[in-house]
Amino acid sequence: MNRIPIAVLSLMLTLLATPHGLAQQHGSSNHHKAAAGKDLATSSYSGVEKRRVKALSGEQMTDLLAGRGMGLALAAELNSYPGPLHVLELRDALGLTDEQALRTKSLLDQMKAETIPLGRQIIEKETELDRLFSERKMTTAHLAERTKTIADVQGALRAAHLRYHLEMAELLTPEQIRRYSQLRGYSGQVD
């Protein structure tokens, strides 16, 4: 009779009992690294610890400071609610009137005036969270409050971007919206 050593059996049972999501919770790519012959202990986060703000890439910080959408308005964008920036980029192809172009430019300016300060707040709050962890001063008592504050600002930023897509759609004709979706590659071929 073949016997499986108790240590091997215990390890197998532990692995089977580990929830699938837990193994992927931190974006683990260790199985890919093992296949590539790399060290299993090396995290996919290796190098991220050198960021100024650990939770934000340089590109994310640049986008937040520029008031860019960063995909926050996809629910609107992909359901035929154009964004002001892209409408201006497609001005000629959409046949915007001068009045539509002026109003779209105004919407874009208003959006940036609202979203850039929110982006700064996110960076400030994430920097503070990072600092507290770095200095080992974060406490369980303050963690929920700090993360909720960040989530509230992120929610306000997303709501702002989505709202400007709603307002943009009100300025365009149904044909311009259809054309926008085509030009952006969302609905069929461009005429």
C-alpha positions as CSV (number, residue, x, y, z in Angstrom):
1,M,0.0,0.0,0.0
2,N,1.3,3.5,-0.9
3,R,1.5,5.9,1.9
4,I,1.6,9.6,1.6
5,P,3.7,11.2,4.2
6,I,1.7,13.2,6.7
7,A,3.5,16.5,5.9
8,V,2.7,16.2,2.2
9,L,-1.0,15.3,3.0
10,S,-1.2,18.2,5.4
11,L,0.2,20.6,2.8
12,M,-2.2,19.3,0.1
13,L,-5.2,19.7,2.4
14,T,-4.1,23.3,3.3
15,L,-3.8,24.2,-0.3
16,L,-7.2,22.7,-1.1
17,A,-8.8,24.6,1.8
18,T,-7.3,28.0,0.7
19,P,-10.1,30.0,-1.0
20,H,-9.3,30.6,-4.7
21,G,-9.7,34.4,-4.3
22,L,-7.3,34.6,-1.4
23,A,-4.5,33.3,-3.7
24,Q,-5.3,36.1,-6.2
25,Q,-6.1,38.8,-3.7
26,H,-2.8,40.7,-4.2
27,G,-2.6,40.2,-7.9
28,S,-0.3,37.2,-7.4
29,S,1.6,36.2,-10.4
30,N,3.9,33.8,-8.7
31,H,2.6,30.8,-10.7
32,H,3.7,32.8,-13.9
33,K,7.1,33.5,-12.3
34,A,7.6,29.9,-11.5
35,A,6.8,29.0,-15.1
36,A,9.4,31.5,-16.2
37,G,12.0,30.2,-13.8
38,K,11.9,33.2,-11.5
39,D,11.9,33.3,-7.7
40,L,8.6,32.3,-6.2
41,A,9.0,34.7,-3.3
42,T,9.3,37.8,-5.5
43,S,6.1,39.8,-5.5
44,S,4.5,41.3,-8.5
45,Y,4.7,44.5,-6.4
46,S,8.5,44.5,-6.5
47,G,9.7,48.0,-7.3
48,V,6.4,49.6,-6.3
49,E,7.8,50.3,-2.8
50,K,9.9,53.0,-4.4
51,R,7.0,55.1,-5.4
52,R,6.5,58.4,-3.7
53,V,2.9,57.3,-2.9
54,K,2.7,53.6,-2.9
55,A,-1.0,53.3,-3.9
56,L,-0.7,55.6,-6.9
57,S,1.5,55.3,-10.0
58,G,3.2,58.3,-11.5
59,E,0.7,58.1,-14.4
60,Q,-2.3,58.1,-12.0
61,M,-0.9,61.1,-10.1
62,T,-0.4,63.0,-13.4
63,D,-3.9,62.1,-14.5
64,L,-5.4,63.2,-11.2
65,L,-3.6,66.5,-11.3
66,A,-4.7,67.1,-14.9
67,G,-8.4,66.2,-14.3
68,R,-8.3,63.3,-16.7
69,G,-11.1,60.7,-16.5
70,M,-8.9,57.6,-16.0
71,G,-11.8,55.4,-17.0
72,L,-14.0,56.7,-14.1
73,A,-16.8,57.5,-16.5
74,L,-16.9,54.3,-18.5
75,A,-20.5,53.6,-17.5
76,A,-21.4,56.8,-19.3
77,E,-18.9,56.8,-22.1
78,L,-19.7,53.2,-23.2
79,N,-23.5,53.8,-23.1
80,S,-23.5,56.8,-25.5
81,Y,-22.9,59.7,-23.1
82,P,-19.8,61.4,-24.7
83,G,-17.2,63.2,-22.7
84,P,-16.4,66.8,-23.3
85,L,-12.7,66.4,-24.1
86,H,-13.3,63.7,-26.8
87,V,-16.2,65.7,-28.3
88,L,-13.8,68.7,-28.7
89,E,-11.2,66.4,-30.2
90,L,-13.8,65.2,-32.7
91,R,-15.4,68.6,-33.3
92,D,-15.1,68.6,-37.1
93,A,-16.1,65.0,-37.6
94,L,-19.1,65.5,-35.4
95,G,-20.1,68.7,-37.2
96,L,-20.3,70.8,-34.0
97,T,-21.8,74.2,-34.3
98,D,-19.8,77.1,-33.0
99,E,-22.3,77.3,-30.1
100,Q,-21.9,73.6,-29.3
101,A,-18.1,73.9,-29.4
102,L,-18.2,76.9,-27.0
103,R,-20.5,75.2,-24.6
104,T,-18.5,72.0,-24.8
105,K,-15.3,74.0,-24.0
106,S,-17.1,75.6,-21.1
107,L,-18.1,72.1,-19.8
108,L,-14.5,70.9,-20.1
109,D,-13.2,73.9,-18.2
110,Q,-15.8,73.4,-15.5
111,M,-15.0,69.7,-15.2
112,K,-11.3,70.4,-14.8
113,A,-12.0,73.1,-12.3
114,E,-13.9,70.6,-10.2
115,T,-11.9,67.4,-10.8
116,I,-8.4,68.8,-10.4
117,P,-8.9,69.8,-6.8
118,L,-10.5,66.4,-6.1
119,G,-7.5,64.7,-7.7
120,R,-5.2,66.8,-5.4
121,Q,-7.2,65.7,-2.4
122,I,-6.9,62.0,-3.4
123,I,-3.1,62.4,-3.7
124,E,-2.9,64.2,-0.3
125,K,-5.0,61.7,1.5
126,E,-3.1,58.7,-0.1
127,T,0.2,60.4,0.8
128,E,-1.0,60.8,4.4
129,L,-2.2,57.1,4.6
130,D,1.2,56.0,3.1
131,R,3.1,58.2,5.6
132,L,1.2,56.8,8.6
133,F,1.9,53.2,7.5
134,S,5.6,54.1,6.7
135,E,6.1,55.6,10.1
136,R,4.2,52.7,11.7
137,K,1.7,55.2,13.2
138,M,-1.5,53.8,11.6
139,T,-4.0,52.4,14.1
140,T,-7.0,50.2,13.7
141,A,-9.1,52.9,15.2
142,H,-8.1,55.4,12.5
143,L,-7.9,53.1,9.5
144,A,-11.6,53.0,8.7
145,E,-11.9,56.8,8.9
146,R,-8.9,57.4,6.7
147,T,-9.9,54.9,4.0
148,K,-13.5,56.2,4.1
149,T,-12.3,59.7,3.5
150,I,-10.3,58.6,0.5
151,A,-13.3,56.6,-0.8
152,D,-15.6,59.6,-0.4
153,V,-13.2,61.8,-2.5
154,Q,-12.8,59.1,-5.1
155,G,-16.6,58.8,-5.3
156,A,-17.0,62.6,-5.7
157,L,-14.4,62.5,-8.5
158,R,-16.2,59.7,-10.3
159,A,-19.6,61.4,-9.9
160,A,-18.1,64.6,-11.3
161,H,-16.8,62.9,-14.4
162,L,-20.0,61.0,-15.0
163,R,-22.1,64.2,-14.5
164,Y,-20.1,66.0,-17.2
165,H,-20.9,63.1,-19.6
166,L,-24.6,63.5,-18.8
167,E,-24.4,67.3,-19.5
168,M,-22.4,66.7,-22.7
169,A,-25.0,64.4,-24.1
170,E,-27.7,67.1,-23.6
171,L,-25.7,69.4,-25.9
172,L,-25.5,67.0,-28.8
173,T,-28.0,65.7,-31.3
174,P,-28.8,62.0,-31.4
175,E,-27.0,61.8,-34.7
176,Q,-23.9,63.4,-33.2
177,I,-24.0,61.0,-30.3
178,R,-24.3,58.0,-32.7
179,R,-21.4,59.4,-34.8
180,Y,-19.3,59.9,-31.7
181,S,-19.8,56.2,-30.6
182,Q,-18.8,55.1,-34.1
183,L,-15.7,57.3,-34.2
184,R,-14.7,56.1,-30.8
185,G,-15.1,52.5,-32.0
186,Y,-18.0,51.6,-29.7
187,S,-20.7,50.8,-32.3
188,G,-19.9,49.4,-35.7
189,Q,-18.0,50.9,-38.5
190,V,-17.3,54.6,-39.1
191,D,-19.2,55.8,-42.2
